């Protein structure tokens, strides 16, 4: 199973509360933070919730 590399590219200052909480659950705290997570439906859903704030790449 592959991995997802998720990078925060925009601030969560004006984001809805659930979106900023989703960023925290992914492990992203500030612009430029990068995390790698397993490519599961759960993390895909997290990424889709905040797709306007992050960049998502597939990593093998």
MOLIN-V743837 format. One record per residue. RES is the residue in three letters. SS is DSSP state (a for helix, b for strand, c for the rest). NEAR is the number of other ideal C-beta (glycine too) atoms within 12 Angstrom. D_CENTER is the distance of its C-alpha to the mean C-alpha in Angstrom with 2 decimals. Layout:
# MOLIN-V743837
res & ss & near & d_center
RES & SS & NEAR & D_CENTER
RES & SS & NEAR & D_CENTER
This chain:
# MOLIN-V743837
res & ss & near & d_center
UNK & c & 12 & 18.37
UNK & c & 16 & 15.85
UNK & b & 19 & 12.55
UNK & b & 29 & 9.21
UNK & b & 24 & 8.41
UNK & b & 34 & 5.00
UNK & b & 26 & 6.45
UNK & b & 31 & 6.50
UNK & c & 21 & 9.60
UNK & c & 22 & 10.83
UNK & c & 20 & 11.98
UNK & c & 27 & 11.38
UNK & c & 12 & 15.18
UNK & c & 11 & 16.23
UNK & c & 22 & 13.41
UNK & c & 15 & 14.62
UNK & a & 12 & 14.69
UNK & a & 14 & 12.71
UNK & a & 27 & 9.74
UNK & a & 23 & 10.09
UNK & a & 16 & 10.62
UNK & a & 28 & 7.50
UNK & a & 34 & 5.68
UNK & a & 20 & 8.67
UNK & a & 21 & 8.59
UNK & a & 34 & 5.58
UNK & c & 19 & 7.90
UNK & c & 34 & 6.86
UNK & c & 16 & 10.18
UNK & c & 18 & 11.24
UNK & c & 17 & 11.10
UNK & c & 14 & 11.29
UNK & c & 23 & 9.54
UNK & b & 23 & 8.55
UNK & b & 27 & 7.87
UNK & b & 21 & 9.35
UNK & b & 29 & 9.31
UNK & b & 18 & 12.06
UNK & c & 22 & 12.01
UNK & c & 14 & 12.93
UNK & a & 13 & 13.10
UNK & a & 16 & 11.38
UNK & a & 28 & 8.00
UNK & a & 21 & 8.73
UNK & a & 18 & 9.46
UNK & a & 30 & 6.42
UNK & a & 32 & 4.66
UNK & a & 19 & 8.14
UNK & a & 26 & 8.39
UNK & c & 32 & 6.43
UNK & c & 21 & 7.35
UNK & c & 20 & 9.72
UNK & c & 30 & 7.72
UNK & b & 34 & 5.53
UNK & b & 22 & 7.39
UNK & b & 31 & 7.27
UNK & b & 19 & 10.46
UNK & b & 18 & 12.51
UNK & b & 17 & 14.37
UNK & c & 10 & 17.60
